[in-house]
């Protein structure tokens, strides 16, 4: 699952902006085959008196923290390609508005990940294809890929 936390100054983005950002970010992952429901995005609004950059209160900075669990990017080239696609997706809400931003991605251990108590199927497997089609986690059998 890619889990995104957008730390933003209070009121920077409207509810419509947040929906648009969530759709754009989700599309980055769906285009490479991840199930839509894997993508989770939280907007954490921080008041001006609690948001500091360079030791000064800030109202024009967004910090994006991403945890990748479902997929790891195996090479520098793939990592930079991901960053380029991600930057393009959020550009209308960052650079396009004169907002400063920082993105950080951490790759997490997929063995320490469950969806609804289920260890997710491997990327590209029949189980993951089924989850993508249903847009939800369901018990699956690796033998026959039938519902239990």
C-alpha positions as CSV (number, residue, x, y, z in Angstrom):
1,X,0.0,0.0,0.0
2,X,1.2,3.4,-0.7
3,X,0.4,5.6,2.4
4,X,0.7,9.3,1.9
5,X,0.7,12.0,4.5
6,X,0.4,15.6,3.4
7,X,1.4,17.9,6.2
8,X,-0.1,21.2,5.1
9,X,-0.8,24.6,6.6
10,X,-4.3,24.9,7.9
11,X,-6.7,25.9,5.1
12,X,-4.2,25.7,2.3
13,X,-6.3,23.2,0.3
14,X,-10.1,23.2,-0.1
15,X,-12.0,19.9,0.1
16,X,-12.2,20.0,-3.7
17,X,-8.4,20.5,-3.9
18,X,-7.9,17.5,-1.6
19,X,-10.1,15.3,-3.7
20,X,-8.3,16.4,-6.9
21,X,-4.9,15.7,-5.3
22,X,-6.1,12.3,-4.1
23,X,-7.4,11.3,-7.5
24,X,-4.1,12.5,-9.2
25,X,-1.9,10.6,-6.8
26,X,-4.1,7.4,-7.0
27,X,-3.8,7.5,-10.7
28,X,0.0,7.4,-10.5
29,X,-0.3,4.0,-8.9
30,X,-3.3,2.6,-10.8
31,X,-1.4,3.2,-14.1
32,X,1.3,0.8,-12.9
33,X,-1.2,-1.9,-11.9
34,X,-1.8,-1.4,-8.2
35,X,-5.4,-1.8,-6.8
36,X,-7.0,1.6,-6.2
37,X,-7.8,0.8,-2.6
38,X,-4.1,0.4,-1.8
39,X,-3.7,4.1,-2.1
40,X,-4.4,5.9,1.2
41,X,-3.9,9.7,1.6
42,X,-4.2,11.7,4.7
43,X,-4.2,15.5,4.8
44,X,-2.9,16.7,8.1
45,X,-3.5,20.3,8.6
46,X,-1.1,22.1,10.9
47,X,-1.7,25.5,12.4
48,X,0.7,28.3,11.6
49,X,2.1,28.3,15.2
50,X,3.0,24.6,14.8
51,X,4.4,24.7,11.2
52,X,8.1,25.8,10.9
53,X,10.5,25.8,8.1
54,X,14.0,27.2,8.6
55,X,13.1,28.0,12.2
56,X,10.3,30.3,11.0
57,X,6.5,29.9,10.9
58,X,5.3,28.9,7.4
59,X,2.1,29.0,5.5
60,X,3.4,28.1,2.0
61,X,5.1,24.7,2.6
62,X,3.8,21.2,2.1
63,X,5.6,18.1,3.5
64,X,4.7,14.8,1.8
65,X,5.7,11.6,3.5
66,X,5.1,8.4,1.6
67,X,5.4,4.7,2.7
68,X,5.6,2.2,-0.1
69,X,4.8,-1.4,1.0
70,X,3.2,-3.1,-2.0
71,X,6.1,-2.4,-4.4
72,X,9.7,-1.4,-4.0
73,X,11.5,0.4,-6.7
74,X,14.6,-1.7,-7.6
75,X,16.9,0.9,-9.3
76,X,17.8,4.5,-9.2
77,X,16.3,4.9,-12.7
78,X,12.9,3.5,-11.5
79,X,13.0,5.6,-8.4
80,X,13.7,8.8,-10.3
81,X,11.0,7.9,-12.8
82,X,8.5,7.5,-10.0
83,X,9.5,10.8,-8.5
84,X,9.0,12.5,-11.9
85,X,5.5,11.0,-12.3
86,X,4.6,12.0,-8.8
87,X,5.9,15.5,-9.1
88,X,3.8,15.9,-12.3
89,X,0.7,14.7,-10.6
90,X,1.0,17.2,-7.7
91,X,2.4,20.1,-9.7
92,X,-0.9,22.0,-10.1
93,X,-1.2,22.1,-6.3
94,X,2.5,22.9,-5.4
95,X,4.7,24.6,-8.0
96,X,1.6,25.7,-9.9
97,X,0.5,27.7,-6.9
98,X,3.9,29.0,-5.7
99,X,3.9,26.5,-2.8
100,X,7.2,25.1,-1.6
101,X,7.2,21.3,-1.0
102,X,9.3,18.3,0.0
103,X,8.6,14.6,-0.8
104,X,10.1,11.7,1.0
105,X,9.5,8.0,0.2
106,X,10.3,5.1,2.6
107,X,10.1,1.5,1.4
108,X,8.6,-0.7,4.1
109,X,8.8,-4.4,4.8
110,X,5.8,-6.0,3.0
111,X,6.0,-9.0,5.5
112,X,4.8,-6.6,8.1
113,X,1.7,-5.6,6.2
114,X,-1.9,-6.9,6.3
115,X,-5.1,-5.7,4.7
116,X,-8.2,-6.7,6.8
117,X,-6.0,-9.3,8.5
118,X,-4.8,-10.8,5.2
119,X,-1.2,-10.8,4.0
120,X,-1.7,-9.3,0.5
121,X,-0.9,-11.3,-2.6
122,X,2.4,-10.6,-4.4
123,X,2.5,-7.9,-7.0
124,X,1.2,-9.0,-10.4
125,X,-0.1,-12.3,-9.1
126,X,-3.6,-13.7,-9.8
127,X,-4.5,-12.8,-6.2
128,X,-3.6,-9.2,-6.7
129,X,-5.4,-9.1,-10.1
130,X,-8.5,-10.3,-8.3
131,X,-8.1,-7.7,-5.6
132,X,-7.6,-5.0,-8.2
133,X,-10.8,-6.1,-10.1
134,X,-12.9,-6.2,-6.9
135,X,-11.2,-3.1,-5.4
136,X,-11.0,-4.6,-2.0
137,X,-9.1,-7.2,0.1
138,X,-10.7,-10.6,0.3
139,X,-9.4,-14.0,1.5
140,X,-7.9,-15.9,-1.4
141,X,-6.3,-19.3,-1.9
142,X,-3.0,-19.4,-3.7
143,X,-3.9,-22.8,-5.0
144,X,-7.1,-22.0,-6.8
145,X,-7.6,-18.3,-6.1
146,X,-11.1,-18.9,-5.0
147,X,-12.9,-17.1,-2.2
148,X,-12.7,-19.0,1.1
